[in-house]
Amino acid sequence: MVVVNEQKKRIIDNLDLSKLPYKLNQNNFEELGHDISILLHTIFKKQGEKKSLKWCFSNIKRIKVFLCIFRFNDSNVEIYKEEISKQIPEYSYKTIAKIIDEGLEQGFYISQSINDGKNKRDGKIKNLRLSESLTIDFLNWSIDLITDVNRIIKTNSKK
């Protein structure tokens, strides 16, 4: 029992509890882990219920490509395969292109001609966008995540 208490103390001493909006201590810090494990289980289950999210989140490469496209779309900046490959240098252009092509085939990504800077459209290079349904699925999934995190905060703040 002493070893467990010493371990708990070392764990709690190394947590950055100042970032939390509620107080944790040696007696209740395990509740955080419990709450987070339930949260992650629920969130990943919900993510798996949507075909688009299940595909996009099926491996780290797809997640990185998805987030890169999302970030550029969110900033209203055109993005294309070559630029995505530059943004994710740990993977080859061929790997990135394959993921994008699969996403296009699935209908999760869409492509549009991009502006070549001369007020003409270059038909060969495509601006990549997220499909409307993928965007909706991701944002609804994110809303669920935020809602669940807020529930954990409210519950633990009352203790």
BALOLUM-915082 format. One record per residue: residue number from 1; y, z, x of N, C-alpha, C in turn; residue in three letters. Coordinates in Angstrom, 1 decimal, m for minus. Example, Ala and Ser with C-alpha at 12.3 -4.5 7.8 and 13.67 -1.06 7.14 Angstrom:
{1,{m5.7,7.8,13.2},{m4.5,7.8,12.3},{m3.3,7.8,13.2},ala},
{2,{m2.2,7.1,12.8},{m1.1,7.1,13.7},{0.0,7.9,12.9},ser},
//
This chain:
{1,{m1.2,0.0,0.8},{0.0,0.0,0.0},{1.3,0.0,0.9},met},
{2,{1.2,0.7,2.0},{2.4,0.7,2.9},{2.7,m0.6,3.4},val},
{3,{1.6,m1.4,3.8},{1.8,m2.7,4.3},{2.5,m3.6,3.3},val},
{4,{2.1,m3.5,2.0},{2.7,m4.4,1.0},{4.1,m4.0,0.8},val},
{5,{4.5,m2.7,0.8},{5.9,m2.3,0.7},{6.7,m2.8,1.9},asn},
{6,{6.1,m2.7,3.1},{6.8,m3.2,4.3},{7.0,m4.7,4.2},glu},
{7,{6.0,m5.4,3.7},{6.2,m6.8,3.5},{7.3,m7.2,2.5},gln},
{8,{7.2,m6.5,1.4},{8.3,m6.7,0.4},{9.7,m6.4,0.9},lys},
{9,{9.8,m5.4,1.7},{11.1,m5.1,2.3},{11.5,m6.2,3.3},lys},
{10,{10.6,m6.7,4.1},{11.0,m7.8,5.0},{11.4,m9.0,4.2},arg},
{11,{10.7,m9.3,3.2},{11.0,m10.5,2.4},{12.4,m10.3,1.8},ile},
{12,{12.6,m9.2,1.1},{13.9,m9.0,0.4},{15.0,m9.0,1.4},ile},
{13,{14.8,m8.4,2.6},{15.8,m8.4,3.6},{16.2,m9.7,4.1},asp},
{14,{15.3,m10.7,4.0},{15.6,m12.1,4.5},{16.0,m13.1,3.4},asn},
{15,{16.2,m12.6,2.2},{16.6,m13.5,1.1},{18.2,m13.4,1.0},leu},
{16,{18.7,m14.6,0.8},{20.2,m14.6,0.6},{20.6,m14.3,m0.8},asp},
{17,{20.5,m13.1,m1.2},{20.7,m12.7,m2.6},{22.1,m12.8,m3.0},leu},
{18,{23.0,m12.9,m2.1},{24.5,m13.0,m2.4},{24.8,m14.2,m3.2},ser},
{19,{23.9,m15.2,m3.1},{24.1,m16.5,m3.8},{23.7,m16.4,m5.3},lys},
{20,{22.9,m15.4,m5.7},{22.5,m15.3,m7.0},{23.5,m14.7,m7.9},leu},
{21,{23.6,m15.1,m9.2},{24.6,m14.6,m10.1},{24.1,m13.2,m10.7},pro},
{22,{23.0,m12.7,m10.3},{22.6,m11.4,m10.7},{21.9,m10.7,m9.6},tyr},
{23,{21.7,m9.4,m9.8},{21.2,m8.5,m8.7},{19.7,m8.5,m8.6},lys},
{24,{19.1,m8.6,m7.5},{17.7,m8.4,m7.2},{17.6,m7.4,m6.2},leu},
{25,{16.5,m6.6,m6.3},{16.2,m5.6,m5.2},{14.7,m5.6,m5.0},asn},
{26,{14.3,m4.7,m4.2},{12.9,m4.6,m3.8},{12.0,m4.4,m5.0},gln},
{27,{12.5,m3.8,m6.1},{11.7,m3.5,m7.2},{11.5,m4.7,m8.2},asn},
{28,{12.5,m5.6,m8.1},{12.4,m6.7,m9.1},{12.5,m8.1,m8.5},asn},
{29,{12.5,m8.3,m7.2},{12.6,m9.6,m6.6},{11.5,m10.5,m6.9},phe},
{30,{10.3,m9.9,m7.2},{9.1,m10.8,m7.5},{9.3,m11.5,m8.8},glu},
{31,{10.2,m11.0,m9.7},{10.4,m11.6,m10.9},{11.1,m13.0,m10.7},glu},
{32,{11.9,m13.1,m9.6},{12.5,m14.4,m9.3},{11.4,m15.4,m9.0},leu},
{33,{10.5,m15.1,m8.1},{9.4,m16.0,m7.8},{8.6,m16.4,m9.1},gly},
{34,{8.3,m15.4,m9.9},{7.6,m15.6,m11.1},{8.3,m16.6,m12.0},his},
{35,{9.6,m16.3,m12.2},{10.5,m17.2,m13.1},{10.6,m18.6,m12.5},asp},
{36,{10.7,m18.7,m11.2},{10.9,m20.0,m10.6},{9.6,m20.8,m10.7},ile},
{37,{8.4,m20.1,m10.5},{7.1,m20.9,m10.6},{6.9,m21.4,m12.0},ser},
{38,{7.3,m20.6,m13.0},{7.2,m21.0,m14.4},{8.1,m22.2,m14.7},ile},
{39,{9.3,m22.1,m14.2},{10.3,m23.1,m14.3},{9.8,m24.4,m13.7},leu},
{40,{9.4,m24.4,m12.5},{8.9,m25.6,m11.8},{7.7,m26.2,m12.5},leu},
{41,{6.8,m25.4,m12.9},{5.6,m25.9,m13.7},{6.1,m26.6,m14.9},his},
{42,{7.0,m26.0,m15.7},{7.5,m26.6,m16.9},{8.3,m27.9,m16.6},thr},
{43,{9.1,m27.9,m15.6},{9.9,m29.1,m15.3},{9.0,m30.2,m14.8},ile},
{44,{8.0,m29.9,m14.0},{7.2,m31.0,m13.5},{6.3,m31.5,m14.6},phe},
{45,{5.9,m30.6,m15.6},{5.1,m31.1,m16.7},{6.0,m32.0,m17.6},lys},
{46,{7.2,m31.7,m17.8},{8.1,m32.5,m18.6},{8.4,m33.8,m17.9},lys},
{47,{8.5,m33.8,m16.6},{8.7,m35.0,m15.8},{7.5,m35.9,m16.0},gln},
{48,{6.3,m35.4,m16.0},{5.1,m36.2,m16.2},{4.9,m36.8,m17.5},gly},
{49,{5.7,m36.3,m18.5},{5.6,m36.8,m19.9},{6.3,m38.1,m20.1},glu},
{50,{7.2,m38.5,m19.2},{8.0,m39.7,m19.3},{7.4,m40.7,m18.2},lys},
{51,{7.0,m41.8,m18.7},{6.4,m42.8,m17.7},{7.4,m43.2,m16.6},lys},
{52,{8.6,m43.3,m16.9},{9.6,m43.7,m15.9},{9.8,m42.6,m14.8},ser},
{53,{9.9,m41.3,m15.2},{10.0,m40.3,m14.3},{8.7,m40.0,m13.5},leu},
{54,{7.6,m40.1,m14.2},{6.3,m40.0,m13.5},{6.2,m41.0,m12.4},lys},
{55,{6.6,m42.2,m12.6},{6.5,m43.3,m11.6},{7.6,m43.0,m10.5},trp},
{56,{8.8,m42.7,m10.9},{9.8,m42.5,m9.9},{9.6,m41.3,m9.0},cys},
{57,{9.0,m40.2,m9.5},{8.7,m39.0,m8.8},{7.3,m38.9,m8.3},phe},
{58,{6.6,m39.9,m8.3},{5.2,m39.9,m7.9},{5.0,m39.6,m6.4},ser},
{59,{6.0,m40.0,m5.6},{5.9,m39.7,m4.1},{7.3,m39.6,m3.6},asn},
{60,{7.4,m39.1,m2.4},{8.8,m38.8,m1.8},{9.5,m40.1,m1.5},ile},
{61,{8.8,m41.2,m1.2},{9.5,m42.5,m1.0},{10.2,m43.0,m2.2},lys},
{62,{9.5,m42.9,m3.3},{10.0,m43.4,m4.6},{11.2,m42.5,m5.0},arg},
{63,{11.0,m41.2,m4.8},{12.1,m40.3,m5.2},{13.4,m40.6,m4.4},ile},
{64,{13.2,m40.9,m3.1},{14.4,m41.2,m2.3},{15.1,m42.5,m2.7},lys},
{65,{14.3,m43.5,m3.0},{14.8,m44.8,m3.5},{15.5,m44.6,m4.8},val},
{66,{14.9,m43.9,m5.7},{15.5,m43.6,m7.0},{16.8,m42.9,m6.9},phe},
{67,{16.8,m41.8,m6.1},{18.1,m41.0,m5.9},{19.2,m41.8,m5.2},leu},
{68,{18.8,m42.7,m4.3},{19.8,m43.6,m3.6},{20.4,m44.5,m4.7},cys},
{69,{19.6,m45.1,m5.5},{20.1,m46.1,m6.5},{21.0,m45.3,m7.5},ile},
{70,{20.5,m44.1,m7.9},{21.2,m43.3,m8.9},{22.6,m42.9,m8.3},phe},
{71,{22.6,m42.5,m7.1},{23.9,m42.0,m6.5},{24.9,m43.2,m6.4},arg},
{72,{24.4,m44.4,m6.0},{25.3,m45.5,m5.9},{25.8,m46.0,m7.3},phe},
{73,{24.8,m46.0,m8.3},{25.2,m46.4,m9.6},{26.2,m45.4,m10.2},asn},
{74,{26.0,m44.1,m10.0},{26.9,m43.0,m10.5},{28.3,m43.2,m9.9},asp},
{75,{28.4,m43.7,m8.7},{29.7,m43.9,m8.0},{30.2,m45.3,m8.4},ser},
{76,{29.5,m46.1,m9.2},{29.9,m47.4,m9.6},{30.0,m48.3,m8.4},asn},
{77,{29.1,m48.2,m7.4},{29.1,m49.0,m6.2},{27.9,m49.9,m6.3},val},
{78,{28.0,m51.1,m5.9},{26.9,m52.0,m5.9},{26.0,m51.7,m4.8},glu},
{79,{24.7,m51.7,m5.0},{23.7,m51.4,m4.0},{22.5,m52.5,m4.1},ile},
{80,{22.0,m52.8,m2.9},{20.9,m53.8,m2.9},{19.9,m53.3,m1.9},tyr},
{81,{18.8,m54.0,m1.8},{17.6,m53.6,m1.0},{18.0,m53.3,0.4},lys},
{82,{18.8,m54.2,1.1},{19.1,m54.0,2.5},{19.9,m52.7,2.7},glu},
{83,{20.9,m52.4,1.7},{21.7,m51.2,1.9},{20.8,m50.0,1.6},glu},
{84,{19.9,m50.0,0.7},{19.0,m48.9,0.4},{18.2,m48.6,1.6},ile},
{85,{17.7,m49.7,2.3},{16.9,m49.5,3.5},{17.8,m48.9,4.6},ser},
{86,{19.0,m49.2,4.7},{19.9,m48.5,5.7},{20.1,m47.1,5.3},lys},
{87,{20.2,m46.8,4.0},{20.4,m45.4,3.6},{19.2,m44.5,3.8},gln},
{88,{18.0,m45.1,3.8},{16.8,m44.4,4.0},{16.0,m44.9,5.2},ile},
{89,{16.6,m44.7,6.4},{16.1,m45.3,7.6},{14.7,m44.8,8.1},pro},
{90,{14.2,m43.8,7.5},{12.8,m43.3,7.9},{11.7,m44.2,7.4},glu},
{91,{12.1,m45.1,6.5},{11.1,m46.1,5.9},{11.5,m47.5,6.3},tyr},
{92,{10.5,m48.4,6.4},{10.8,m49.8,6.8},{11.4,m50.5,5.6},ser},
{93,{12.1,m51.6,5.9},{12.7,m52.4,4.8},{11.6,m52.9,3.9},tyr},
{94,{10.4,m53.2,4.5},{9.3,m53.7,3.7},{8.8,m52.7,2.7},lys},
{95,{8.7,m51.4,3.1},{8.3,m50.3,2.2},{9.3,m50.2,1.1},thr},
{96,{10.6,m50.1,1.4},{11.7,m50.0,0.4},{11.7,m51.1,m0.5},ile},
{97,{11.5,m52.4,0.0},{11.5,m53.5,m0.9},{10.3,m53.5,m1.8},ala},
{98,{9.2,m53.1,m1.4},{8.0,m53.0,m2.2},{8.2,m52.0,m3.3},lys},
{99,{8.8,m50.8,m3.0},{9.1,m49.8,m4.1},{10.0,m50.4,m5.1},ile},
{100,{11.1,m51.1,m4.6},{12.1,m51.6,m5.5},{11.4,m52.7,m6.4},ile},
{101,{10.7,m53.6,m5.8},{10.0,m54.7,m6.6},{9.1,m54.1,m7.6},asp},
{102,{8.4,m53.0,m7.3},{7.5,m52.4,m8.3},{8.3,m51.8,m9.4},glu},
{103,{9.4,m51.2,m9.1},{10.3,m50.6,m10.1},{10.9,m51.7,m11.0},gly},
{104,{11.2,m52.8,m10.4},{11.7,m53.9,m11.2},{10.7,m54.5,m12.1},leu},
{105,{9.4,m54.6,m11.6},{8.3,m55.1,m12.5},{8.1,m54.1,m13.6},glu},
{106,{8.2,m52.8,m13.4},{8.0,m51.8,m14.4},{9.1,m51.7,m15.4},gln},
{107,{10.2,m52.3,m15.0},{11.4,m52.2,m15.9},{12.3,m51.0,m15.7},gly},
{108,{11.9,m50.2,m14.7},{12.7,m49.0,m14.4},{14.0,m49.3,m13.7},phe},
{109,{14.0,m50.3,m12.9},{15.2,m50.8,m12.2},{15.5,m52.2,m12.8},tyr},
{110,{16.8,m52.5,m12.8},{17.2,m53.9,m13.2},{18.0,m54.4,m12.1},ile},
{111,{18.1,m55.7,m12.0},{18.9,m56.4,m10.9},{20.0,m57.3,m11.6},ser},
{112,{21.1,m57.3,m10.9},{22.2,m58.2,m11.3},{22.7,m58.9,m10.1},gln},
{113,{23.2,m60.1,m10.2},{23.9,m60.8,m9.1},{25.0,m59.9,m8.6},ser},
{114,{25.3,m59.9,m7.3},{26.4,m59.2,m6.8},{27.6,m60.1,m6.4},ile},
{115,{28.7,m59.5,m6.3},{29.9,m60.2,m5.9},{29.9,m60.4,m4.4},asn},
{116,{30.0,m61.6,m3.9},{29.9,m61.8,m2.4},{31.3,m61.7,m1.8},asp},
{117,{32.3,m61.2,m2.5},{33.6,m61.0,m1.9},{34.5,m62.2,m2.0},gly},
{118,{34.0,m63.3,m2.5},{34.8,m64.5,m2.7},{34.9,m64.9,m4.2},lys},
{119,{34.8,m63.9,m5.0},{34.8,m64.1,m6.5},{33.7,m65.0,m7.0},asn},
{120,{32.6,m65.2,m6.2},{31.5,m65.9,m6.6},{30.3,m65.0,m6.6},lys},
{121,{29.3,m65.3,m7.3},{28.1,m64.5,m7.4},{27.0,m65.1,m6.5},arg},
{122,{26.4,m64.2,m5.7},{25.4,m64.7,m4.8},{24.1,m64.4,m5.6},asp},
{123,{23.4,m65.5,m6.0},{22.2,m65.4,m6.8},{21.0,m64.8,m6.1},gly},
{124,{21.0,m64.8,m4.8},{19.9,m64.4,m4.0},{19.9,m62.8,m3.8},lys},
{125,{21.0,m62.2,m3.6},{21.1,m60.8,m3.4},{21.4,m60.2,m4.8},ile},
{126,{20.6,m59.1,m5.1},{20.7,m58.5,m6.4},{21.2,m57.1,m6.3},lys},
{127,{22.2,m56.8,m7.1},{22.7,m55.4,m7.3},{21.7,m54.6,m8.1},asn},
{128,{21.2,m53.5,m7.6},{20.2,m52.8,m8.3},{20.8,m51.7,m9.2},leu},
{129,{20.3,m51.5,m10.4},{20.7,m50.5,m11.3},{19.5,m49.8,m11.9},arg},
{130,{19.7,m48.7,m12.4},{18.7,m48.0,m13.1},{18.7,m48.5,m14.6},leu},
{131,{17.5,m48.6,m15.1},{17.4,m49.0,m16.5},{18.1,m48.0,m17.4},ser},
{132,{18.5,m48.3,m18.6},{19.1,m47.4,m19.5},{18.1,m46.3,m19.8},glu},
{133,{16.8,m46.7,m20.1},{15.8,m45.7,m20.5},{15.5,m44.7,m19.3},ser},
{134,{15.5,m45.2,m18.1},{15.3,m44.3,m16.9},{16.4,m43.3,m16.8},leu},
{135,{17.6,m43.8,m17.0},{18.8,m43.0,m16.9},{18.8,m41.9,m17.9},thr},
{136,{18.4,m42.3,m19.1},{18.4,m41.3,m20.2},{17.3,m40.3,m19.9},ile},
{137,{16.1,m40.7,m19.5},{15.0,m39.8,m19.2},{15.4,m38.8,m18.1},asp},
{138,{16.0,m39.3,m17.1},{16.4,m38.5,m15.9},{17.5,m37.5,m16.4},phe},
{139,{18.4,m37.9,m17.1},{19.5,m37.0,m17.5},{19.0,m35.9,m18.5},leu},
{140,{18.1,m36.3,m19.4},{17.5,m35.4,m20.3},{16.6,m34.4,m19.6},asn},
{141,{15.9,m34.8,m18.6},{15.1,m34.0,m17.8},{16.0,m33.0,m17.0},trp},
{142,{17.1,m33.5,m16.5},{18.1,m32.6,m15.8},{18.7,m31.6,m16.7},ser},
{143,{19.0,m32.0,m17.9},{19.5,m31.0,m18.9},{18.5,m29.9,m19.2},ile},
{144,{17.3,m30.3,m19.3},{16.2,m29.3,m19.5},{16.2,m28.3,m18.3},asp},
{145,{16.3,m28.9,m17.1},{16.3,m28.1,m15.9},{17.4,m27.1,m15.9},leu},
{146,{18.6,m27.6,m16.2},{19.8,m26.7,m16.2},{19.7,m25.6,m17.3},ile},
{147,{19.2,m26.0,m18.5},{19.0,m25.1,m19.6},{18.0,m24.0,m19.2},thr},
{148,{16.9,m24.3,m18.5},{15.9,m23.3,m18.1},{16.5,m22.4,m17.0},asp},
{149,{17.2,m23.0,m16.1},{17.8,m22.2,m15.0},{18.8,m21.2,m15.7},val},
{150,{19.6,m21.7,m16.6},{20.6,m20.8,m17.3},{19.9,m19.7,m18.0},asn},
{151,{18.8,m20.0,m18.6},{18.0,m19.0,m19.3},{17.5,m17.9,m18.4},arg},
{152,{17.0,m18.3,m17.2},{16.6,m17.3,m16.2},{17.8,m16.4,m15.8},ile},
{153,{18.9,m17.0,m15.5},{20.1,m16.3,m15.1},{20.5,m15.3,m16.2},ile},
{154,{20.6,m15.7,m17.4},{21.0,m14.8,m18.5},{20.0,m13.7,m18.7},lys},
{155,{18.7,m14.0,m18.6},{17.7,m13.0,m18.8},{17.8,m11.9,m17.7},thr},
{156,{17.9,m12.4,m16.5},{18.0,m11.4,m15.3},{19.3,m10.7,m15.2},asn},
{157,{20.4,m11.3,m15.7},{21.7,m10.7,m15.7},{21.7,m9.4,m16.6},ser},
{158,{20.9,m9.5,m17.6},{20.9,m8.4,m18.6},{20.1,m7.2,m18.1},lys},
{159,{19.3,m7.4,m17.0},{18.5,m6.3,m16.5},{19.3,m5.3,m15.7},lys},
//
